[in-house]
Structures are given as C-alpha cells and as structure tokens.
C-alpha cells in the first residue's frame, strides 16, 4: 500500500499484478478493503493491473472532517478520473461497490473518455437518502436491528471489530470476514479520534455529502460495457436497485448472487471475476 497525489489530494492505493497490463480501478466503499484481497488477486491473475483505493476521509487518503465534507460526489468522481491519469494505462475498467458504485456511475458519466468498462456492485442510482418511488428502500426490520445497538468505544480495536461482526451477521454477511476487515480498517485509520474511526468503519461521510445534481436520468448515456452485480439478499440496497440500473444502462449485464447480501462472498469470487474480466 502507498499513496499518490491526484486531483490536488492524497489517495491511498494498493496495486496488484503487472504494471503494464490493462488497468482495473476499484473504488472503495468507503475504504479500499471493501474489495477483498483474494478477489483482487483473481483479477490480477487474469492479466490485469488492479488498483484499489480509499475515498477521501477514509484509509490513507486525505482526511479532514468527515462530519462536514467540503467536497461533493462529483469531486470524488473527478478523483477517480485523475487517478487513472496519474497511474497511466487508461482508459480503465472502473468498478465501485456500495457508495463507491455511486462514485463510479458519476465518474463514467462525467469523464467518459477515461474509462473503458464499468462494474457496479451492491449500489443504486440515487444518492443516499430516500430512494425514488420505484426503487426499494432499506429493509426497515434490518435497519432497526442495526441501529438499535449501542455504538462501540471507537478507540477499542476489539470492540470495533466485534461491532462489525455482529452488524454483518444482522445483514446476512460473513461475520468472520467482517471482523477481520474491521480490524484492518481500524489499523489503517490515520487517527484515534472517534469521529474519524467511526467514519472509516461506517462510511457516514456520505450522509453529509452534496450529491446533487441527480444522475439517474443520465444512465442511458453510458456507452461502455457494464456489469451490475447484486446480492439477492441485500437488505441495505435491495436487489431491485441493481435491476433498475441494469435496465437503464444500455446493454448492461446483471449478475445476481443468489446467496449474497451486501458484500461479495468468497463463494462468488470465481463468478464475479470471470464476469468482470469478460468485459475487457
């Protein structure tokens, strides 16, 4: 892992594979660890240069005040485009997971010449907050259980990891993997300040981010090969959100992971990597 300067800020990155191979850029949701190591290694083994990175206010990237971000969703999209230019090897296959998928959609729309393919995982086509009437919102029973829990002591690594594991179990994700990832995120967080630790673990900066104007109505303008991956059991962005994106982007392929929730389980790595590599 290292850092690079792009778009006037510092971004934390990690690279896999041959630097001369076609570039696949993975947008964190919010940290790069949203993309599992083994999945990145599969992409690299398929002949790709893989770079995953942290969004602003997470991981090794520029961190200021996650509770009052001075940038917008479109700035995050510009970060992705600038990072491709900094790394070289573009146009790149851009992939985003969760809120990173929102960044990826806007990046391809705003900077079409920089990207050659698009993968969107467990995301939706409207900003955080109430969805459009035709899109399913968060599963309220699951959200109730998640937010009924007391928050951990964000300065206690073990407590934070346990909090993440229990949350994963509630969502239907792998609690063992979630515990390990949360511990790694905690280790990489540049400050012991509870606000910054919480932002890294929960991605709350997006609830305060200016995501205007809307971009859903522009999805038909995307003209690169697109893959939409969504868990059938996702309670946060239910699968209808992925289905809508796949309908509205011309020629997009929808891959529904029948046993998955909000993350990509290891049992789906082979199918997801094959589908992504197949985009070119």
ZATIMAR-925411 format. One line per field, with one value per residue (C-alpha): residue number from 0; chain; x, z, y. Coordinates in pm, 1 decimal. Layout:
! residues N
num [NUM,...]
cadena [A,...]
px [X,...]
pz [Z,...]
py [Y,...]
***
This chain:
! residues 280
num [0,1,2,3,4,5,6,7,8,9,10,11,12,13,14,15,16,17,18,19,20,21,22,23,24,25,26,27,28,29,30,31,32,33,34,35,36,37,38,39,40,41,42,43,44,45,46,47,48,49,50,51,52,53,54,55,56,57,58,59,60,61,62,63,64,65,66,67,68,69,70,71,72,73,74,75,76,77,78,79,80,81,82,83,84,85,86,87,88,89,90,91,92,93,94,95,96,97,98,99,100,101,102,103,104,105,106,107,108,109,110,111,112,113,114,115,116,117,118,119,120,121,122,123,124,125,126,127,128,129,130,131,132,133,134,135,136,137,138,139,140,141,142,143,144,145,146,147,148,149,150,151,152,153,154,155,156,157,158,159,160,161,162,163,164,165,166,167,168,169,170,171,172,173,174,175,176,177,178,179,180,181,182,183,184,185,186,187,188,189,190,191,192,193,194,195,196,197,198,199,200,201,202,203,204,205,206,207,208,209,210,211,212,213,214,215,216,217,218,219,220,221,222,223,224,225,226,227,228,229,230,231,232,233,234,235,236,237,238,239,240,241,242,243,244,245,246,247,248,249,250,251,252,253,254,255,256,257,258,259,260,261,262,263,264,265,266,267,268,269,270,271,272,273,274,275,276,277,278,279]
cadena [A,A,A,A,A,A,A,A,A,A,A,A,A,A,A,A,A,A,A,A,A,A,A,A,A,A,A,A,A,A,A,A,A,A,A,A,A,A,A,A,A,A,A,A,A,A,A,A,A,A,A,A,A,A,A,A,A,A,A,A,A,A,A,A,A,A,A,A,A,A,A,A,A,A,A,A,A,A,A,A,A,A,A,A,A,A,A,A,A,A,A,A,A,A,A,A,A,A,A,A,A,A,A,A,A,A,A,A,A,A,A,A,A,A,A,A,A,A,A,A,A,A,A,A,A,A,A,A,A,A,A,A,A,A,A,A,A,A,A,A,A,A,A,A,A,A,A,A,A,A,A,A,A,A,A,A,A,A,A,A,A,A,A,A,A,A,A,A,A,A,A,A,A,A,A,A,A,A,A,A,A,A,A,A,A,A,A,A,A,A,A,A,A,A,A,A,A,A,A,A,A,A,A,A,A,A,A,A,A,A,A,A,A,A,A,A,A,A,A,A,A,A,A,A,A,A,A,A,A,A,A,A,A,A,A,A,A,A,A,A,A,A,A,A,A,A,A,A,A,A,A,A,A,A,A,A,A,A,A,A,A,A,A,A,A,A,A,A,A,A,A,A,A,A,A,A,A,A,A,A]
px [0.0,115.3,-21.3,-30.9,-124.5,-422.6,-671.8,-487.4,-526.4,-359.4,-520.3,-427.6,-383.2,-274.4,-167.3,-182.0,-44.8,166.9,202.4,189.0,-139.8,-481.9,-591.7,-885.0,-955.1,-1156.8,-1339.6,-1361.1,-1690.5,-1551.2,-1208.9,-1021.9,-1073.1,-1431.7,-1264.7,-1135.0,-768.2,-841.8,-1075.0,-811.5,-561.3,-801.4,-828.8,-450.4,-413.5,-648.4,-395.5,-498.5,-324.8,-553.5,-550.9,-790.8,-810.6,-959.3,-1211.4,-1141.5,-1179.5,-1100.6,-794.6,-472.2,-644.8,-671.9,-872.3,-1012.9,-1356.2,-1585.0,-1874.5,-1855.8,-1704.4,-1606.2,-1618.2,-1903.0,-1986.3,-1864.7,-1529.8,-1498.6,-1578.0,-1308.0,-1066.3,-1120.9,-1054.0,-744.6,-614.1,-631.3,-429.3,-175.8,-137.0,-126.6,-257.3,-601.7,-872.6,-951.9,-1217.8,-1381.7,-1557.8,-1736.0,-1902.1,-2174.1,-2136.6,-1828.1,-2069.4,-2231.6,-1890.5,-1825.9,-2153.1,-2090.0,-1723.4,-1810.7,-2081.3,-1864.6,-1536.1,-1635.7,-1301.5,-1114.5,-1299.4,-1342.7,-1576.5,-1789.2,-1880.2,-2132.2,-2169.1,-2441.6,-2530.5,-2812.3,-2866.4,-2974.6,-2784.7,-2804.6,-3138.3,-3493.5,-3493.8,-3714.9,-4066.3,-3997.9,-3685.4,-3687.6,-3553.3,-3360.0,-3521.1,-3663.3,-3651.5,-3281.8,-3210.3,-3395.8,-3177.8,-2859.4,-2931.2,-3074.1,-2723.6,-2508.0,-2205.5,-1868.7,-1577.6,-1412.8,-1072.9,-1103.7,-993.5,-1150.5,-1481.9,-1496.6,-1421.2,-1692.3,-1941.9,-1869.0,-1905.6,-2246.1,-2359.3,-2253.2,-2449.9,-2760.1,-2719.6,-2655.5,-2284.4,-1993.1,-1919.7,-1571.6,-1466.7,-1627.6,-1440.4,-1107.5,-1173.6,-1285.7,-964.1,-760.1,-959.2,-901.7,-527.9,-517.5,-724.0,-484.0,-623.7,-756.4,-1019.5,-1355.5,-1522.3,-1261.1,-1260.3,-1640.2,-1634.6,-1385.6,-1590.6,-1937.8,-1888.3,-2106.4,-1945.9,-2187.2,-2486.4,-2342.5,-2214.1,-2357.3,-2460.7,-2656.5,-2749.8,-2920.9,-2758.3,-3010.5,-3170.6,-2829.2,-2765.7,-2876.8,-2573.4,-2329.5,-2186.7,-1913.9,-1961.0,-2128.4,-2174.5,-2415.8,-2357.7,-2609.3,-2683.0,-3031.2,-3045.6,-2913.5,-3123.0,-2940.1,-2979.7,-3229.5,-3179.2,-3442.0,-3187.9,-2939.4,-3212.3,-3309.5,-2951.7,-2913.3,-3236.3,-3137.8,-2777.2,-2788.1,-2660.6,-2572.5,-2544.8,-2699.4,-2533.0,-2744.2,-2561.2,-2836.5,-2677.5,-2513.7,-2612.4,-2417.1,-2065.9,-1917.2,-1879.6,-1576.1,-1802.5,-1883.4,-1527.5,-1492.7,-1820.6,-1761.6,-1402.7,-1494.6,-1777.4,-1560.3,-1269.1,-1515.5,-1591.7,-1242.4]
pz [0.0,-77.8,-156.6,-472.0,-544.3,-775.5,-823.6,-561.3,-281.6,-146.6,-222.2,-56.4,-310.8,-336.4,-661.2,-777.6,-1096.8,-1386.1,-1413.0,-1792.3,-1800.2,-1865.3,-1562.5,-1337.6,-1082.5,-776.4,-587.6,-215.2,-40.5,150.1,212.4,-38.2,187.0,60.1,-223.8,-81.0,-128.5,-293.3,-546.7,-639.3,-682.0,-916.1,-1135.5,-1143.7,-1231.7,-1524.0,-1676.7,-1524.2,-1333.3,-1033.5,-817.1,-527.1,-341.5,-42.4,-92.5,74.0,453.1,469.9,497.3,381.2,171.2,263.7,585.7,703.3,867.9,781.0,957.5,729.1,392.7,179.2,-142.1,-343.3,-509.4,-834.9,-674.1,-580.2,-941.1,-1057.5,-815.2,-995.2,-1335.3,-1209.6,-1050.2,-1385.2,-1542.5,-1259.4,-1279.0,-1658.9,-1863.7,-1930.8,-2036.0,-1733.4,-1624.6,-1327.0,-1054.9,-747.3,-455.9,-233.1,-217.4,-436.4,-704.9,-694.1,-745.2,-1036.2,-1213.7,-1198.2,-1295.2,-1615.5,-1700.0,-1631.4,-1770.7,-2045.4,-2226.6,-1917.1,-1873.7,-2095.8,-1882.7,-1570.0,-1289.1,-1021.8,-710.8,-445.3,-523.7,-657.7,-897.9,-649.7,-369.9,-4.8,148.7,43.1,-288.1,-586.5,-551.1,-793.9,-604.9,-290.0,21.0,310.4,480.0,788.3,1013.4,940.9,984.5,1314.5,1446.4,1322.6,1472.4,1799.0,1902.4,2124.2,1942.7,2046.3,2201.3,1875.3,2047.4,2132.3,1832.3,1957.9,2040.6,1694.8,1527.1,1730.6,1646.6,1277.6,1308.2,1474.6,1214.1,935.1,1089.3,1105.2,738.2,629.3,554.7,684.7,1043.7,1047.3,737.1,868.1,1198.2,1021.9,778.6,1056.1,1246.2,935.4,872.5,1234.2,1194.1,877.6,1013.9,1046.8,1373.4,1703.9,1701.2,1748.5,1471.9,1218.5,1335.2,1307.4,962.0,837.7,970.2,873.2,578.6,737.3,535.3,252.8,463.4,473.6,117.3,-151.0,-422.9,-643.8,-922.4,-989.6,-1234.7,-1273.5,-1575.1,-1749.2,-1719.1,-2078.7,-2185.8,-2055.1,-2361.2,-2215.3,-2139.3,-1798.7,-1539.2,-1247.5,-955.1,-672.5,-381.7,-381.8,-1.9,20.2,284.0,250.4,-123.8,-213.0,-544.3,-722.1,-722.6,-920.6,-1154.8,-1226.3,-1308.1,-1542.4,-1724.5,-1763.8,-1886.1,-2247.9,-2286.4,-1919.1,-1786.1,-1448.3,-1227.7,-921.7,-645.6,-501.1,-161.6,-114.3,89.6,86.7,25.3,-229.5,-53.4,-126.8,-287.1,-559.0,-634.8,-935.5,-1094.9,-1030.2,-1150.4,-1467.4,-1543.5,-1484.6,-1688.5,-1964.9,-2004.9,-2138.8]
py [0.0,351.8,697.0,908.7,1267.8,1313.7,1595.6,1802.6,1547.4,1233.8,897.1,570.3,291.4,-70.5,-239.0,-599.9,-755.5,-634.4,-256.6,-287.1,-480.3,-318.9,-117.9,-208.2,67.0,-37.4,237.8,168.9,186.6,374.8,215.9,1.0,-302.9,-323.7,-515.9,-848.2,-934.7,-1268.5,-1109.5,-850.8,-1133.4,-1315.2,-1006.6,-976.6,-1345.3,-1277.1,-1040.8,-709.7,-435.3,-390.0,-76.8,-36.8,293.5,474.8,752.7,1085.1,1084.6,713.3,493.1,654.4,920.5,1287.7,1314.1,1645.8,1647.7,1354.2,1527.1,1832.6,1736.5,2034.0,1826.7,1676.4,1347.5,1495.2,1576.7,1209.6,1118.2,1358.2,1190.4,859.3,1013.4,1196.0,877.0,695.0,974.8,964.7,587.7,575.7,286.8,427.4,405.8,191.6,-52.3,122.8,-74.4,57.8,-117.7,30.7,407.9,360.3,246.1,589.4,747.9,510.0,592.4,965.8,924.4,738.2,990.9,1296.1,1158.0,911.4,917.2,795.2,464.9,159.3,-55.7,-26.6,-266.3,-167.4,-381.8,-354.6,5.9,220.5,508.0,774.4,944.2,838.6,926.3,837.4,646.7,715.2,575.9,291.1,176.1,-36.9,132.0,-16.5,-314.7,-147.4,-453.8,-498.9,-127.4,-130.8,-410.9,-243.9,95.7,-35.4,-138.1,77.9,214.4,71.3,253.8,357.5,364.3,-8.5,-216.3,-539.7,-372.4,-214.7,-547.6,-722.2,-446.8,-500.1,-877.0,-851.4,-599.4,-833.9,-1118.1,-897.7,-800.9,-1158.3,-1112.8,-1321.0,-1208.2,-1366.0,-1175.1,-856.4,-881.0,-923.5,-638.9,-402.7,-469.7,-391.0,-73.5,30.3,-27.1,184.5,474.1,768.3,899.3,766.8,1041.5,861.9,1065.1,959.4,597.5,580.7,741.9,482.6,193.6,312.7,546.6,811.9,1090.3,1002.5,1100.2,1453.5,1474.7,1703.1,1454.5,1696.0,1706.3,1375.3,1135.7,851.2,1016.1,1015.0,640.5,585.0,791.0,528.9,353.7,131.4,-239.8,-257.1,-529.8,-492.4,-729.9,-752.2,-983.3,-1133.7,-1092.5,-734.3,-551.4,-218.4,-160.2,-436.8,-614.1,-404.6,-121.9,-328.1,-447.5,-86.3,13.6,-283.5,-188.2,175.1,135.2,15.5,-340.4,-384.2,-738.2,-821.3,-1083.3,-1165.2,-1350.3,-1566.5,-1628.6,-1286.7,-982.2,-653.2,-789.5,-1028.2,-1366.3,-1579.8,-1840.5,-1584.8,-1470.2,-1701.1,-1589.4,-1217.9,-1219.1,-1412.5,-1169.4,-863.4,-997.6,-1074.9,-703.5,-648.7]
***
